[in-house]
Amino acid sequence: MNPTPAHFIAIAGNIGVGKSTLTRLLSRELGWTPFFEAVDDNPYLADFYADMRRWSFHSQIFFLGRRLAHHRQLVNHPTPAVQDRSVYEDAEIFARNLHEQGQMDDRDYAAYRALYSALTDFLPPPDLLIYLQASVQTLTQRIQRRGRDYEQAIPADYLARLNHLYEEWIAGFRLCPVLTLAADELDFVEKPADLARVIEQVRAQR
């Protein structure tokens, strides 16, 4: 395959939509360096799902710090690279939702947003953002299939709220081109033609 014109691609989307899977497959097929979301090594995540209000700020700060470090590495990486979840989603989707739902208080949210804004002002955007769009039904099925214990109790209305915030964010996102993929209709693992179609669309981006 010919090299893709994009140097740094970020994959965005709701919990369970297939970001890690697509990151792994793109890196394998195209020879890119993958940067995966820091999930299993987040020391706050299990506590967060058990008590969101108490642990929301801690968990979001961990994710933000790890994602900012990855973003900086990706910008400077000598070869094409792909990131599992963008730095923007932490603030624009997850922290915002926690604040709106009363799970992060005003003081913590203001401190979080100030830190996010100060740091992201210095970061160049990706060359391409891939947005994986899926229904709550699809998200729920995939979450159940991958079997992470702390995710099994995530309510459907929580996923629905996140979907709404994603749609609002993507509608106004102008930092780089966006490729929206209907994940309900794609099976990257079982259907090679689906993966080939995604790669073709990625290559078509300039």
Phi and psi in degrees as a GROMACS rama.xvg file:
@    title "Ramachandran Plot"
@    xaxis  label "Phi"
@    yaxis  label "Psi"
@TYPE xy
-74.6912  149.234  ASN-2
-60.1707  144.356  PRO-3
-73.1994  146.887  THR-4
-71.3323  -17.7587  PRO-5
-84.3137  138.762  ALA-6
-95.369  -36.3491  HIS-7
-135.76  115.79  PHE-8
-118.944  135.287  ILE-9
-113.064  140.581  ALA-10
-109.815  122.96  ILE-11
-116.108  155.136  ALA-12
155.727  167.182  GLY-13
-66.976  170.567  ASN-14
-60.0575  128.67  ILE-15
83.3288  5.03334  GLY-16
-77.0611  -19.6143  VAL-17
116.697  19.7679  GLY-18
-62.006  -47.5475  LYS-19
-64.7329  -39.7187  SER-20
-62.1345  -47.0303  THR-21
-67.318  -37.7696  LEU-22
-57.9957  -47.6336  THR-23
-63.0424  -43.8441  ARG-24
-70.1678  -41.5085  LEU-25
-64.2175  -41.8581  LEU-26
-64.9364  -36.5595  SER-27
-70.04  -44.7552  ARG-28
-75.6047  -32.7045  GLU-29
-108.121  -4.44567  LEU-30
74.9129  22.994  GLY-31
-81.6766  161.535  TRP-32
-87.5061  123.373  THR-33
-88.8749  142.837  PRO-34
-123.533  108.394  PHE-35
-90.5881  153.807  PHE-36
-62.8189  137.804  GLU-37
-80.2369  95.8719  ALA-38
-112.339  -64.2727  VAL-39
-64.9778  -23.2825  ASP-40
-98.1902  8.67097  ASP-41
-76.385  113.011  ASN-42
-70.6543  -8.08672  PRO-43
-104.662  -10.4675  TYR-44
-65.7564  -46.3237  LEU-45
-61.4895  -41.5052  ALA-46
-64.2623  -38.2227  ASP-47
-60.4513  -46.2051  PHE-48
-67.6464  -25.0773  TYR-49
-81.2361  -32.0199  ALA-50
-149.953  84.9981  ASP-51
-62.7323  -41.5561  MET-52
-64.4948  -40.3984  ARG-53
-70.1975  -38.2198  ARG-54
-110.442  4.02233  TRP-55
-62.0185  -46.4413  SER-56
-62.7654  -45.1978  PHE-57
-61.1085  -46.651  HIS-58
-64.4784  -43.0804  SER-59
-68.1779  -35.9009  GLN-60
-65.4577  -39.7704  ILE-61
-61.5099  -49.1182  PHE-62
-60.5407  -43.2776  PHE-63
-62.5952  -45.5032  LEU-64
-62.4192  -44.4624  GLY-65
-66.5171  -41.8884  ARG-66
-69.4384  -37.3834  ARG-67
-63.1821  -41.255  LEU-68
-63.1056  -43.7427  ALA-69
-62.7973  -42.9152  HIS-70
-59.4876  -45.1449  HIS-71
-62.1028  -41.9663  ARG-72
-63.2587  -40.0105  GLN-73
-66.8073  -40.3027  LEU-74
-60.6448  -37.038  VAL-75
-93.9072  1.02918  ASN-76
-68.6923  138.242  HIS-77
-76.0966  -14.9235  PRO-78
-127.57  163.304  THR-79
-54.912  142.572  PRO-80
-142.02  155.714  ALA-81
-131.298  135.375  VAL-82
-110.83  129.876  GLN-83
-82.5613  102.186  ASP-84
77.0562  133.241  ARG-85
-87.9379  161.636  SER-86
-66.7942  -27.1921  VAL-87
-67.705  -32.3907  TYR-88
-64.6336  -32.0454  GLU-89
-56.9999  -44.4514  ASP-90
-86.6211  -46.8583  ALA-91
-75.9357  -22.2773  GLU-92
-113.355  -64.4516  ILE-93
-76.1481  -48.7108  PHE-94
-66.133  -40.3867  ALA-95
-61.0427  -45.0005  ARG-96
-63.0419  -43.3727  ASN-97
-60.6054  -41.1863  LEU-98
-66.7659  -45.6496  HIS-99
-64.4024  -29.7229  GLU-100
-90.1237  4.49059  GLN-101
78.0857  16.8413  GLY-102
-96.1988  -5.18805  GLN-103
-138.042  124.919  MET-104
-75.552  168.064  ASP-105
-59.7432  -41.1963  ASP-106
-64.6612  -46.9588  ARG-107
-65.2865  -40.5385  ASP-108
-65.5676  -41.3109  TYR-109
-63.1071  -41.1128  ALA-110
-65.4853  -41.2463  ALA-111
-63.4095  -48.0513  TYR-112
-63.8446  -37.6327  ARG-113
-64.0368  -42.916  ALA-114
-65.1536  -46.2311  LEU-115
-58.5718  -47.6901  TYR-116
-64.0898  -42.7063  SER-117
-63.65  -40.1281  ALA-118
-79.1464  -42.6616  LEU-119
-72.2361  -19.1011  THR-120
-60.2039  -25.0815  ASP-121
-96.4181  -3.63799  PHE-122
-99.2812  125.687  LEU-123
-64.7562  147.385  PRO-124
-75.4181  167.197  PRO-125
-64.6651  166.21  PRO-126
-77.2084  -26.7844  ASP-127
-154.138  139.258  LEU-128
-112.508  121.376  LEU-129
-95.8607  120.066  ILE-130
-105.093  114.839  TYR-131
-89.9281  116.067  LEU-132
-108.053  129.687  GLN-133
-149.813  155.017  ALA-134
-74.6259  161.86  SER-135
-61.2351  -37.6426  VAL-136
-59.5435  -45.6175  GLN-137
-64.9616  -43.1601  THR-138
-59.7362  -45.2479  LEU-139
-61.7459  -44.3375  THR-140
-61.5727  -42.2203  GLN-141
-72.442  -35.5369  ARG-142
-62.553  -43.8781  ILE-143
-63.4641  -38.2172  GLN-144
-66.9154  -38.1692  ARG-145
-82.5441  -16.6032  ARG-146
72.2405  27.9282  GLY-147
-75.629  122.556  ARG-148
-56.4878  -44.8527  ASP-149
-71.0857  -10.9026  TYR-150
-95.5825  -13.8814  GLU-151
-66.4896  -23.3792  GLN-152
-96.1659  8.90268  ALA-153
-65.43  121.914  ILE-154
-70.1749  150.634  PRO-155
-62.29  -35.1625  ALA-156
-69.3785  -27.2874  ASP-157
-65.8546  -45.9124  TYR-158
-62.6831  -37.5302  LEU-159
-65.1341  -41.7129  ALA-160
-62.2445  -42.3008  ARG-161
-62.9746  -41.4902  LEU-162
-57.5552  -43.0001  ASN-163
-62.0538  -43.1653  HIS-164
-66.8671  -37.0985  LEU-165
-60.4677  -45.5229  TYR-166
-63.0174  -40.4084  GLU-167
-64.3801  -43.9641  GLU-168
-64.4445  -48.3532  TRP-169
-63.15  -37.6463  ILE-170
-60.1904  -29.6044  ALA-171
-108.033  5.54762  GLY-172
-78.9354  124.445  PHE-173
-129.768  6.60753  ARG-174
-72.9709  -26.287  LEU-175
-159.834  167.83  CYS-176
-60.7538  148.659  PRO-177
-121.294  129.478  VAL-178
-108.347  110.386  LEU-179
-93.2288  126.652  THR-180
-118.34  131.184  LEU-181
-78.9124  94.5946  ALA-182
-68.8444  -21.3576  ALA-183
-59.1283  -29.5144  ASP-184
-102.421  3.94488  GLU-185
-118.548  139.932  LEU-186
-131.584  91.3786  ASP-187
-63.6287  -30.83  PHE-188
-82.1952  -48.1609  VAL-189
-90.486  -17.2727  GLU-190
-123.592  95.7001  LYS-191
-55.374  -31.3761  PRO-192
-63.8759  -34.5478  ALA-193
-64.8622  -45.0183  ASP-194
-63.8542  -41.9034  LEU-195
-61.4969  -38.205  ALA-196
-66.6519  -39.4809  ARG-197
-64.8582  -44.7343  VAL-198
-60.5906  -39.8614  ILE-199
-61.9205  -41.954  GLU-200
-68.3897  -37.2103  GLN-201
-62.7911  -44.0995  VAL-202
-65.0074  -27.2809  ARG-203
-75.8852  -14.3464  ALA-204
-74.6592  136.14  GLN-205
